[in-house]
Amino acid sequence: MGETNEDRPAQAQREVSPRKLAKQMAIASASCTLFGREGYTRASVDALAAEAGVSTRTLYNHFPGGKAQLFQTVVTWTSSEVRDAQLAILRSVLDPGRPPHPDALERDLVALARAFVGLMNDYPNHFALVRHIHAEADHVPPEVLKAWHAAGPEPVGRAVTEAMAHLAEAGLLDVHGDPALTAGHFMALTSHTIVQLTHYGVLPLPQQETDRLITGGVAAFLRAYAAT
């Protein structure tokens, strides 16, 4: 059985001394700020080393793959943090063992969307990275894109799909045989709309407008998928 992305941090902690691991994390943390500000293409190795307060040689000692390896480390690290936050929100709002009352379904879906959108404020550096990934997808190494998807978007997508399937099993939604498409439409009508309008949180909307978009998106979703 192959090694997964989630296995690698644990393995790294076993193989790397605490002092070296702390140095790597310090470099990655500083690089996260620079990558979020400049993007992948414009962030040079010299600038990344300067941001971290280390020499270029030290950076390569810790990240032999240079900028690509460092960017992948930063992206998978921040994606894992956001993924865990999203999964915790999903479990708390839509507990599969306790489906909402039909009268509370719209309220709970609005709460879920609001919490997902709120993560842009909690993890601004991560969403700055994602904004650059989308803008520079043709320049970001394919293995980095693959690692990012595996660390965050894919497991979250599966979890939202499972949540929609559970709501269908509870008789609350009609997913028309495709819970994955249902999940995609929910995200597109709620959080993705605001992500795009705010450019991943760079230009926040007034709270009233955010609420209008979320409640309207959930209402449109239920018009398409509420069980009759």
C-alpha positions as CSV (number, residue, x, y, z in Angstrom):
1,M,0.0,0.0,0.0
2,G,1.5,3.4,-1.0
3,E,2.3,6.3,1.2
4,T,-0.3,9.0,1.5
5,N,0.0,12.7,1.9
6,E,-1.1,12.4,5.5
7,D,1.6,9.8,6.3
8,R,4.5,12.1,5.2
9,P,4.4,14.7,8.0
10,A,4.5,12.0,10.6
11,Q,7.3,10.2,8.8
12,A,9.2,13.5,8.5
13,Q,8.9,14.1,12.2
14,R,10.4,10.7,12.9
15,E,13.3,11.1,10.5
16,V,14.2,14.8,11.1
17,S,15.6,16.1,14.3
18,P,13.4,18.6,16.3
19,R,15.9,21.4,15.6
20,K,15.9,20.8,11.9
21,L,12.2,20.4,11.7
22,A,11.7,23.7,13.5
23,K,14.0,25.4,11.0
24,Q,12.1,23.9,8.1
25,M,8.8,25.1,9.6
26,A,10.2,28.6,10.1
27,I,11.3,28.7,6.4
28,A,7.9,27.3,5.3
29,S,6.0,29.8,7.4
30,A,8.0,32.8,6.1
31,S,7.7,31.5,2.5
32,C,3.9,31.2,2.9
33,T,3.8,35.0,3.4
34,L,5.9,35.7,0.3
35,F,4.2,33.1,-1.9
36,G,0.8,34.6,-0.9
37,R,2.0,38.1,-1.8
38,E,4.0,37.4,-4.9
39,G,2.7,34.1,-6.2
40,Y,4.7,31.1,-7.4
41,T,6.3,32.5,-10.5
42,R,7.5,35.8,-9.1
43,A,8.8,34.5,-5.8
44,S,12.5,33.8,-6.4
45,V,14.6,31.5,-4.3
46,D,16.8,34.5,-3.2
47,A,13.7,36.4,-2.1
48,L,12.3,33.3,-0.2
49,A,15.6,32.9,1.6
50,A,15.7,36.5,2.5
51,E,12.1,36.4,3.8
52,A,13.0,33.5,6.0
53,G,16.2,35.1,7.2
54,V,18.4,32.3,5.9
55,S,21.0,31.9,3.1
56,T,20.1,30.4,-0.2
57,R,22.4,27.5,0.7
58,T,20.5,26.9,3.9
59,L,17.2,26.9,2.1
60,Y,18.4,24.3,-0.4
61,N,19.9,22.2,2.5
62,H,16.4,22.0,3.9
63,F,14.5,21.9,0.6
64,P,16.7,20.3,-2.0
65,G,14.0,20.6,-4.6
66,G,14.1,24.4,-4.3
67,K,11.1,26.6,-4.9
68,A,8.9,23.8,-6.2
69,Q,9.4,21.6,-3.1
70,L,9.0,24.6,-0.8
71,F,5.8,25.7,-2.4
72,Q,4.4,22.1,-2.3
73,T,5.3,21.9,1.4
74,V,3.5,25.2,2.1
75,V,0.5,24.4,0.1
76,T,-0.1,21.0,1.5
77,W,0.5,22.2,5.0
78,T,-2.0,25.1,4.8
79,S,-4.5,22.9,2.8
80,S,-4.4,20.3,5.6
81,E,-5.2,23.0,8.2
82,V,-8.1,24.3,6.2
83,R,-9.3,20.8,5.3
84,D,-9.4,19.9,9.0
85,A,-11.4,23.1,9.8
86,Q,-13.9,22.4,7.0
87,L,-14.4,18.8,8.1
88,A,-14.9,19.8,11.7
89,I,-17.5,22.4,10.6
90,L,-19.3,19.8,8.4
91,R,-19.5,17.3,11.3
92,S,-20.8,19.9,13.7
93,V,-23.5,21.3,11.4
94,L,-24.5,18.2,9.5
95,D,-24.0,15.3,11.9
96,P,-24.9,12.1,9.9
97,G,-26.2,10.5,13.0
98,R,-28.6,13.3,13.7
99,P,-30.1,14.7,10.5
100,P,-31.8,18.1,10.9
101,H,-35.5,18.5,11.2
102,P,-37.0,19.3,7.8
103,D,-37.9,22.8,9.1
104,A,-34.3,23.4,10.1
105,L,-32.6,22.1,6.9
106,E,-32.4,25.6,5.3
107,R,-31.1,27.1,8.5
108,D,-28.4,24.5,8.8
109,L,-27.2,24.7,5.2
110,V,-27.0,28.5,5.6
111,A,-24.9,28.0,8.8
112,L,-22.6,25.6,6.9
113,A,-22.1,28.0,4.0
114,R,-21.4,30.9,6.4
115,A,-18.8,28.9,8.3
116,F,-17.1,27.8,5.1
117,V,-16.9,31.4,3.8
118,G,-15.7,32.6,7.2
119,L,-12.5,30.4,6.8
120,M,-11.2,33.0,4.3
121,N,-10.8,35.4,7.3
122,D,-9.3,32.7,9.5
123,Y,-6.7,31.4,6.9
124,P,-5.9,34.4,4.7
125,N,-2.5,33.1,3.7
126,H,-3.8,29.9,2.5
127,F,-6.5,31.5,0.3
128,A,-3.9,33.9,-1.1
129,L,-1.9,30.8,-2.2
130,V,-5.0,29.2,-3.8
131,R,-5.7,32.5,-5.6
132,H,-2.2,32.4,-7.1
133,I,-2.5,28.6,-7.9
134,H,-5.6,29.3,-10.0
135,A,-3.9,32.3,-11.7
136,E,-0.7,30.5,-12.4
137,A,-1.9,27.0,-13.0
138,D,0.1,26.7,-16.2
139,H,3.3,27.6,-14.3
140,V,2.9,25.6,-11.1
141,P,4.5,22.1,-11.3
142,P,1.9,19.4,-11.9
143,E,3.0,17.4,-8.9
144,V,2.3,20.5,-6.7
145,L,-1.2,20.8,-8.1
146,K,-1.8,17.1,-7.5
147,A,-0.5,17.3,-3.9
148,W,-2.7,20.4,-3.2
149,H,-5.8,18.6,-4.5
150,A,-5.0,15.5,-2.5
151,A,-4.4,17.5,0.7
152,G,-7.5,19.6,0.7
153,P,-10.1,19.9,-2.1
154,E,-10.5,16.2,-2.7
155,P,-11.2,15.0,0.9
156,V,-13.4,18.0,1.5
157,G,-15.3,17.3,-1.7
158,R,-15.8,13.7,-0.7
159,A,-17.1,14.7,2.7
160,V,-19.6,17.2,1.4
161,T,-20.7,14.5,-1.1
162,E,-21.3,12.1,1.8
163,A,-23.2,14.7,3.7
164,M,-25.5,15.2,0.8
165,A,-26.0,11.5,0.5
166,H,-26.9,11.3,4.2
167,L,-29.4,14.1,3.8
168,A,-30.9,12.2,0.9
169,E,-31.1,9.0,2.9
170,A,-32.9,11.0,5.6
171,G,-35.5,12.0,3.1
172,L,-34.5,15.7,3.1
173,L,-32.9,16.0,-0.3
174,D,-33.4,14.4,-3.7
175,V,-29.9,14.2,-5.2
176,H,-31.2,12.7,-8.4
177,G,-28.8,9.8,-8.2
178,D,-25.7,12.0,-8.1
179,P,-24.7,13.3,-4.7
180,A,-21.3,14.5,-6.0
181,L,-23.0,16.8,-8.4
182,T,-25.4,17.9,-5.7
183,A,-22.4,18.7,-3.5
184,G,-20.7,20.7,-6.3
185,H,-23.9,22.7,-6.9
186,F,-24.2,23.5,-3.2
187,M,-20.6,24.8,-3.0
188,A,-21.0,26.7,-6.3
189,L,-24.2,28.5,-5.2
190,T,-22.8,29.5,-1.8
191,S,-19.2,29.7,-0.9
192,H,-17.7,29.6,-4.4
193,T,-19.7,32.6,-5.4
194,I,-18.3,34.7,-2.6
195,V,-14.8,33.3,-3.1
196,Q,-14.9,34.6,-6.7
197,L,-16.5,37.9,-5.9
198,T,-14.0,38.7,-3.1
199,H,-11.0,37.3,-5.0
200,Y,-10.4,34.8,-2.2
201,G,-11.0,37.2,0.5
202,V,-8.8,40.1,-0.8
203,L,-11.8,42.4,-1.3
204,P,-14.4,41.5,1.4
205,L,-18.0,42.1,0.7
206,P,-20.2,44.0,3.2
207,Q,-21.7,41.5,5.6
208,Q,-25.2,42.2,4.4
209,E,-24.3,41.3,0.9
210,T,-22.5,38.2,2.0
211,D,-25.6,37.1,3.9
212,R,-27.8,37.9,0.9
213,L,-25.7,35.8,-1.4
214,I,-25.5,32.8,1.0
215,T,-29.2,32.8,1.8
216,G,-30.1,33.2,-1.8
217,G,-27.7,30.5,-2.9
218,V,-29.1,28.0,-0.3
219,A,-32.7,28.9,-1.4
220,A,-31.8,28.2,-5.0
221,F,-30.1,25.0,-4.0
222,L,-33.2,23.8,-2.2
223,R,-35.5,24.7,-5.0
224,A,-33.4,22.2,-7.1
225,Y,-32.7,19.5,-4.5
226,A,-35.2,19.6,-1.7
227,A,-37.2,16.4,-1.4
228,T,-40.8,16.7,-2.4
